[in-house]
Amino acid sequence: MRVAVLGAGAIGAFVGAALHRAGADVHLVARGPHLAAMRQHGVQVLSPRGDFTARAHATDDPAEIGPVDFVLLGLKANSYAACGPLIEPLLHETTAVVAAQNGIPWWYFHAHGGPYDGQRIESVDPDGAVSAVLAPDRAVGCVVYAATELAGPGVVRHLEGTRFSVGEPDRSISARCLALSEAMQAGGLKCPVEPDLRNDIWLKLLGNISFNPISALARATMRQMCLHGGTRKVIEIMMTETLSVAEALGCEVGVSIERRLAGAERVGDHRTSTLQDLERGKPLELDVLLAAVVELAEITGVEVPTLRTVHAISDLLALRSAA
């Protein structure tokens, strides 16, 4: 199995290292000091499950790699539309693109069935720009339940979680998903093949849609947001509205809001990825987390006043931070 990780940051390098350890032919695409360190020392993984080093091939030029069986996208979703020159050299006729992203993916209504089948979500696929680069029939969905961070160039600190749920947009249990699952598990990761990954998407989104923008607006950690009465109430309302949209689309999350909040509180003083991006002056990945759900609420006729309010304020924050 040949695998290219396009955007081998904390999550991408972690998965690439695990697959390399399992015997896959892994190629990591990165840049800057992180790339230089991986070239010289490999990917060093620091984990409570045991430290290890994976000396996979690392490059900044996908043309060096050529076509692969799987491309794992470690890029931010707001970079997808512009990644054509990077991903094109990696594709052959049956290459699968595994999008390890948060939020609503560009392929959400591909092979969905029902009245929304094939509908494009403008927030995540503006004017079809992402679908033009990443054909939806190549997509394998992936929901990440692992927390990692770059401790330094070439060094990934694994904090918790090893689950990477995967699934086909058409809900089939495909040979390519089973092959990827087997390789991931051989590398020490959990990788269930879900018959309807959209349920997992909404489960993960339940936290991301609320904690991520509020953390950036309040400059607060998970524990601080949960313990403050005002933000906790806002987050509860945002989660309730999100569940209403999910249910209107036929999805079941299966976890209560109280349980979701309790789990977030146990995480402690963790800064969300959106807050970390804000602090580092990076673009905020809020379209797939928040704008997309507001758009889906419009499509389904669900009232989401609190989501709309937080979206308006956080959108201005994103625009100002990008200026």
C-alpha positions in Angstrom: 0.0 0.0 0.0 1.4 3.4 -1.0 0.2 6.3 1.1 1.0 10.0 0.7 0.2 12.4 3.6 -0.4 15.8 2.1 0.1 18.3 4.9 2.0 16.1 7.4 1.5 18.3 10.5 0.7 16.9 13.9 -2.2 14.6 12.9 -0.9 13.8 9.4 2.6 12.9 10.6 1.2 10.8 13.5 -0.9 8.7 11.1 1.9 8.5 8.6 4.3 7.3 11.3 1.8 4.6 12.4 1.2 3.4 8.9 5.0 3.3 8.2 5.4 1.2 11.4 2.8 -1.2 10.0 4.8 -1.6 6.8 3.1 0.7 4.4 5.1 2.7 1.8 4.5 6.2 3.3 5.5 9.6 1.9 5.1 12.7 4.0 4.6 16.1 2.3 5.6 19.1 4.4 7.7 22.2 4.4 10.1 24.3 6.4 11.9 23.3 9.6 9.4 20.5 10.2 10.3 18.9 6.8 14.0 19.3 7.4 13.7 17.6 10.8 11.7 14.7 9.4 14.2 14.2 6.6 17.1 14.1 9.1 15.6 12.3 12.1 12.3 10.8 10.9 9.0 11.4 12.7 9.5 11.2 16.5 6.3 10.3 18.2 6.0 10.9 22.0 3.0 9.0 23.3 1.7 7.5 26.6 1.3 4.3 24.6 5.1 4.2 23.9 7.5 6.5 22.0 8.7 5.5 18.5 10.4 6.9 15.5 9.3 6.4 11.9 11.8 7.2 9.1 9.3 7.6 6.2 10.2 9.5 3.1 9.6 13.2 3.5 9.5 15.8 0.7 8.0 19.1 -0.3 7.5 18.0 -3.9 4.6 15.5 -4.6 6.0 14.9 -8.1 8.9 12.9 -6.4 6.3 10.5 -5.0 4.0 9.8 -7.9 0.7 8.1 -7.8 -0.4 6.4 -4.6 -3.3 4.3 -3.3 -4.4 6.7 -0.6 -3.8 10.4 -0.1 -4.4 11.4 3.5 -5.3 15.1 3.6 -3.8 16.8 6.7 -4.4 20.2 5.3 -6.9 22.7 6.8 -10.2 22.5 4.9 -9.9 26.1 3.8 -6.8 25.0 1.8 -8.5 22.3 -0.2 -9.6 24.4 -3.2 -6.0 25.5 -3.8 -4.3 22.1 -3.4 -4.7 21.0 -7.0 -1.0 21.3 -8.0 0.0 19.4 -4.9 -2.5 16.5 -5.2 -2.5 16.0 -8.9 0.9 14.1 -9.1 -0.4 11.7 -6.4 -3.5 10.5 -8.2 -4.1 7.5 -10.4 -7.4 6.2 -11.6 -8.5 4.6 -8.3 -6.6 6.8 -5.7 -8.7 7.4 -2.6 -8.6 10.8 -0.9 -9.0 10.5 2.9 -10.0 13.8 4.4 -9.1 13.8 8.1 -11.0 17.1 8.7 -13.4 18.5 11.3 -16.8 19.8 10.4 -19.0 19.2 7.4 -17.0 17.8 4.4 -17.4 19.0 0.8 -18.7 15.5 -0.2 -21.5 15.5 2.4 -24.4 15.1 0.0 -22.5 12.9 -2.5 -24.3 9.6 -2.8 -26.5 10.7 0.1 -29.8 9.7 -1.3 -33.1 11.4 -0.7 -34.1 15.0 -1.5 -30.7 16.5 -0.9 -28.7 14.0 -2.9 -25.9 15.7 -4.8 -26.6 19.1 -3.4 -23.5 21.4 -3.0 -22.9 23.2 0.3 -21.6 26.6 -0.7 -19.9 27.3 2.6 -17.5 24.3 2.2 -17.4 24.0 -1.6 -17.8 27.6 -2.9 -18.8 27.6 -6.6 -17.7 23.9 -6.7 -14.0 24.9 -6.3 -13.2 22.0 -3.9 -15.1 19.3 -5.9 -13.2 20.4 -9.0 -9.9 19.6 -7.2 -11.1 16.7 -5.0 -13.6 14.6 -7.0 -16.3 13.4 -4.4 -16.2 9.8 -5.8 -12.5 9.7 -4.6 -13.5 10.7 -1.0 -13.2 8.4 2.0 -14.6 10.2 5.0 -12.5 10.2 8.2 -13.5 11.4 11.7 -10.5 11.9 14.0 -10.8 11.2 17.7 -7.2 11.7 18.5 -5.4 14.7 20.0 -1.8 15.5 18.9 0.4 18.5 18.8 3.8 19.4 17.3 6.2 19.5 20.2 8.9 20.8 17.8 10.0 20.3 14.2 9.6 16.6 13.4 8.3 15.8 16.9 4.7 14.8 17.4 3.3 14.6 20.9 0.3 12.2 21.1 -2.0 13.4 23.9 -4.9 11.0 23.8 -7.1 8.9 21.6 -6.3 6.6 18.7 -9.6 6.3 16.9 -9.9 7.3 13.2 -13.4 6.3 12.0 -13.7 5.9 8.2 -16.6 5.4 5.8 -17.9 5.7 2.3 -20.3 8.5 1.3 -22.6 5.9 -0.2 -22.6 3.9 3.2 -21.1 0.8 1.6 -18.4 -1.3 3.4 -15.9 -1.0 0.6 -12.7 -2.9 -0.1 -10.6 0.3 0.1 -12.0 1.2 3.5 -11.3 -2.3 4.8 -7.8 -2.2 3.5 -7.1 1.2 5.1 -8.7 0.0 8.4 -6.4 -3.0 8.4 -3.3 -1.0 7.8 -4.2 1.6 10.4 -4.9 -1.1 13.0 -1.6 -2.8 12.2 0.0 0.5 13.1 -1.6 0.6 16.5 -4.6 2.8 15.7 -8.3 2.1 16.0 -10.0 2.4 12.6 -13.6 1.2 12.5 -15.4 1.2 9.1 -18.7 2.9 9.8 -21.8 2.1 7.7 -22.9 5.7 8.0 -20.0 8.0 8.9 -22.3 11.0 8.9 -23.5 10.1 12.4 -19.8 10.4 13.6 -19.4 13.7 11.7 -22.2 15.2 13.7 -21.0 13.7 17.0 -17.6 15.3 16.6 -19.1 18.5 15.3 -21.3 18.8 18.4 -18.2 19.9 20.3 -16.3 21.6 17.5 -19.2 23.9 16.5 -19.5 25.3 20.0 -16.2 25.0 21.8 -14.0 26.2 18.9 -15.6 29.6 18.1 -16.3 30.4 21.8 -12.7 29.5 22.8 -11.4 31.9 20.2 -13.8 34.7 21.2 -13.2 34.2 24.9 -9.5 33.1 24.7 -10.6 30.3 27.0 -9.6 26.6 27.5 -12.1 23.7 27.5 -12.3 23.6 31.3 -12.8 27.4 31.6 -15.7 27.3 29.1 -17.4 24.4 30.9 -17.0 25.9 34.4 -18.2 29.4 33.5 -22.0 29.5 33.8 -22.6 31.9 30.9 -20.5 30.2 28.3 -21.7 26.8 29.4 -25.3 27.8 28.7 -24.4 29.3 25.3 -22.6 26.0 24.4 -25.6 23.9 25.5 -27.9 26.0 23.3 -25.5 25.7 20.3 -25.4 22.0 20.8 -29.2 21.7 21.0 -29.6 23.7 17.8 -26.9 21.5 16.1 -28.7 18.3 17.1 -31.9 19.7 15.5 -30.1 20.2 12.2 -28.6 16.7 12.4 -32.0 15.1 13.1 -33.6 17.0 10.2 -31.0 15.3 8.0 -31.7 11.9 9.4 -28.7 11.6 11.6 -28.5 10.3 15.2 -25.7 11.4 17.5 -26.5 9.1 20.4 -24.7 11.1 23.1 -26.4 13.5 25.5 -25.3 17.1 25.7 -24.6 16.7 29.4 -22.3 13.8 28.7 -20.6 15.7 25.9 -20.0 18.6 28.3 -18.7 16.4 31.0 -16.2 14.8 28.6 -15.0 18.3 27.5 -14.5 19.4 31.1 -12.3 16.3 31.8 -10.0 17.4 29.0 -8.9 20.2 31.2 -7.0 23.3 30.1 -6.7 22.3 26.5 -6.8 25.1 23.9 -8.9 24.2 20.8 -7.3 24.2 17.4 -9.2 27.4 16.5 -7.8 29.2 19.5 -4.3 27.9 18.7 -4.7 29.1 15.1 -5.8 32.5 16.3 -2.8 32.8 18.6 -0.5 31.8 15.8 -2.0 34.2 13.3 -3.3 31.4 11.1 -6.7 31.4 9.2 -9.6 30.2 11.3 -11.3 27.1 10.0 -14.8 28.1 10.9 -16.7 27.7 7.6 -16.8 23.9 7.8 -17.6 24.1 11.6 -20.2 26.8 11.8 -21.1 28.5 8.5 -21.9 25.1 7.0 -24.4 24.2 9.7 -26.1 27.5 9.4 -26.4 26.9 5.7 -27.8 23.4 6.4 -30.3 24.9 8.8 -31.5 27.1 6.0 -31.8 24.1 3.6 -33.8 22.1 6.2 -35.8 25.0 7.7 -34.5 24.6 11.2 -34.3 27.7 13.4 -30.8 28.2 14.8 -30.7 31.8 16.2 -27.7 31.2 18.6 -25.6 29.5 15.9 -26.3 32.5 13.6 -25.3 35.0 16.3 -22.0 33.2 17.2 -21.3 32.8 13.5 -21.7 36.5 12.8 -19.4 37.5 15.6 -16.8 34.8 15.0 -16.8 35.5 11.2 -15.8 39.1 11.9 -13.1 37.8 14.2 -11.8 35.5 11.4 -11.8 38.4 8.9 -10.0 40.7 11.3 -7.4 38.0 12.2 -6.7 37.4 8.5 -6.2 41.2 7.7 
